[in-house]
Amino acid sequence: MLDMTLKKTGTLLIHEGHISVSGFEAAGASCRETAALAVLWAIGLLQRELTELVGQPGGGAVSIDLPPAVHAALGLPEPWDEEEDVNDD
């Protein structure tokens, strides 16, 4: 697997205990190996973003809000449609 490289990155979605990989291409790799490379790529990206996020205020490209298209694709309610859970202590 070490001699395989990603030629194209795509989308990796983690939702309700499942990981979906789409749009990735790898040279000399099977579908299973391409999925494994995509997961490794995502782990590296998440690690770099976490390092930037905790390293300085405003660091990293991590957002707490999903884009509306992702909400629609997953069949999730829009965030403003959900009731806010507020503690009134």
C-alpha positions as CSV (number, residue, x, y, z in Angstrom):
1,M,0.0,0.0,0.0
2,L,3.0,2.3,0.5
3,D,3.6,2.6,-3.3
4,M,0.1,3.9,-3.9
5,T,-0.8,7.6,-4.1
6,L,-3.9,9.6,-4.3
7,K,-4.3,11.3,-7.7
8,K,-7.6,13.1,-6.8
9,T,-9.2,13.9,-3.5
10,G,-13.0,13.9,-3.0
11,T,-15.4,13.9,-0.2
12,L,-15.4,11.8,3.0
13,L,-18.5,11.9,5.1
14,I,-18.9,10.5,8.6
15,H,-22.5,10.2,9.6
16,E,-24.3,8.0,12.1
17,G,-21.5,5.5,12.5
18,H,-20.8,5.1,8.7
19,I,-18.0,6.5,6.6
20,S,-18.8,7.3,2.9
21,V,-16.0,8.0,0.5
22,S,-16.7,9.6,-2.9
23,G,-14.6,11.1,-5.7
24,F,-11.2,9.8,-4.7
25,E,-8.8,8.3,-7.2
26,A,-5.5,6.5,-6.5
27,A,-2.8,5.2,-8.8
28,G,-2.4,1.4,-8.7
29,A,-5.0,0.9,-6.0
30,S,-8.2,-1.2,-5.8
31,C,-11.5,0.4,-4.6
32,R,-10.8,-0.9,-1.0
33,E,-7.3,0.5,-1.1
34,T,-8.5,3.8,-2.4
35,A,-11.0,4.0,0.4
36,A,-8.2,3.3,2.9
37,L,-6.0,6.0,1.4
38,A,-9.0,8.4,1.6
39,V,-9.4,7.7,5.3
40,L,-5.7,8.2,5.9
41,W,-5.9,11.5,4.0
42,A,-8.8,12.6,6.1
43,I,-7.1,11.7,9.3
44,G,-4.1,13.8,8.3
45,L,-6.2,16.7,7.4
46,L,-8.2,16.5,10.7
47,Q,-4.9,16.4,12.6
48,R,-3.5,19.4,10.9
49,E,-6.7,21.4,11.4
50,L,-6.9,20.5,15.0
51,T,-3.3,21.6,15.6
52,E,-4.1,25.0,14.0
53,L,-7.4,25.3,15.9
54,V,-6.0,24.7,19.3
55,G,-2.7,26.6,18.5
56,Q,-4.2,30.0,18.2
57,P,-7.6,31.8,18.3
58,G,-9.3,31.7,15.0
59,G,-6.8,29.1,13.7
60,G,-7.8,26.3,11.4
61,A,-10.6,25.9,8.9
62,V,-13.0,24.1,11.3
63,S,-16.7,25.3,11.3
64,I,-19.4,24.3,13.8
65,D,-22.1,24.8,11.1
66,L,-22.8,22.5,8.2
67,P,-23.5,24.1,4.9
68,P,-27.3,24.0,4.0
69,A,-26.6,21.6,1.1
70,V,-25.2,19.1,3.5
71,H,-28.2,19.4,5.8
72,A,-30.5,18.8,2.8
73,A,-28.5,15.8,1.5
74,L,-28.5,14.1,4.9
75,G,-32.1,14.9,5.5
76,L,-31.3,16.9,8.6
77,P,-33.3,19.8,9.9
78,E,-31.8,23.2,9.5
79,P,-30.1,24.3,12.7
80,W,-32.5,27.2,13.1
81,D,-35.5,24.7,13.1
82,E,-34.1,22.9,16.1
83,E,-35.0,23.8,19.6
84,E,-32.1,25.2,21.6
85,D,-31.2,23.2,24.7
86,V,-30.5,25.9,27.3
87,N,-29.9,25.3,31.0
88,D,-31.9,27.8,33.1
89,D,-30.0,27.2,36.4
